[in-house]
């Protein structure tokens, strides 16, 4: 007799394997393992920004990983084997967990390869390349970058977009954001903490149940709203929803395949909440262009010079260039994770638009039930029906209001059928 998905023993087996997967990935912290320390930055500026940063394979070797790579890979292999033995080859939830095991093994291999050409190769396998197409015959990510650059250049020429004053201190930002998180996540007993952080490159960074704000920085009100929806509503929100899963606890942790969906969802939230702005788009778009440059052979100094020509000051140009080459070397190819923002935005937007077209509105909030990936959404929906996954406890207002979201996407489905070149020609007399 087959095991029914409704039995408690079956659910407990899934929970046990899921917990093992969560525990196994705990010491793997990709960004911590590949970051460049302050000594590299200090030396780079002391040389007048004219020499490549002093980072090679030996640099990473002096910063050992907090786990034994061979043992960690074997641990994931054992979990993957046990998933097959205990759940079967074709059980949908087992297929998700086995893929996660394989991805984490690739992550370990990538971190072992820090400072070598293999690091970039594995990064491209996990996060993609700027030369990837969205669908067969469609433009590439590089093409998206070039198109966005032209649009944003035209916007800049209008000189109507004003820079908003950054007059909110990091301490005040923590207080304001904490109040907003207390309201948004009032249904979670432990809530969400907002704290000051040292040594973070970005203005803010999300953890499992906290948001770090860069110490000694200043922010605008728009910056705070962006942190609220991007770091809070999406990154922390999906983590907390995943941690609230009674059986599929693996949804609280994001394997690399979830990065594209999660970052795309965060960018989409910025757009729907009307808190994004051209400078923000320029920043994420320039990362595509910089990664493409590095994939085509550009060095750190080349990319640094590119950002300087884009109008960024030297510290910002350095910090953004480091994002491109961290884990690699100044001449060794890029770390491609930052492609996830725009790639994810396009793919998640398309998913929601198609869900509306097909009348599958109930699938949309499920994007927030944990660290999901688009390829798993159909399976996740079935797991919800089976009672193995619970619907998200927290859904941002912009996605909870399916009335407004559906109206937006109904029009979007029509707009996609219009020929913009023809429209531009027709409107030439009135623009």
MOGIUR-V303409 format. One record per run of one state. SS is the DSSP state (a for helix, b for strand, c for the rest). FROM is the first residue (numbers start at 1). TO is the last residue. If there is no record, write none. Layout:
ss:SS from:FROM to:TO
ss:SS from:FROM to:TO
//
This chain:
ss:c from:1 to:7
ss:a from:8 to:25
ss:c from:26 to:29
ss:a from:30 to:34
ss:c from:35 to:37
ss:a from:38 to:46
ss:c from:47 to:56
ss:a from:57 to:61
ss:c from:62 to:68
ss:a from:69 to:87
ss:c from:88 to:91
ss:a from:92 to:112
ss:c from:113 to:116
ss:a from:117 to:127
ss:c from:128 to:132
ss:b from:133 to:133
ss:c from:134 to:139
ss:b from:140 to:140
ss:a from:141 to:158
ss:c from:159 to:167
ss:b from:168 to:169
ss:a from:170 to:184
ss:c from:185 to:192
ss:b from:193 to:197
ss:c from:198 to:203
ss:b from:204 to:206
ss:c from:207 to:209
ss:b from:210 to:214
ss:c from:215 to:217
ss:b from:218 to:219
ss:c from:220 to:220
ss:a from:221 to:243
ss:c from:244 to:248
ss:a from:249 to:252
ss:c from:253 to:255
ss:a from:256 to:272
ss:c from:273 to:277
ss:a from:278 to:295
ss:c from:296 to:299
ss:a from:300 to:309
ss:c from:310 to:313
ss:a from:314 to:325
ss:c from:326 to:335
ss:a from:336 to:357
ss:c from:358 to:360
ss:a from:361 to:363
ss:c from:364 to:364
ss:a from:365 to:368
ss:c from:369 to:373
ss:a from:374 to:386
ss:c from:387 to:396
ss:a from:397 to:400
ss:c from:401 to:401
ss:a from:402 to:415
ss:c from:416 to:419
ss:a from:420 to:429
ss:c from:430 to:431
//
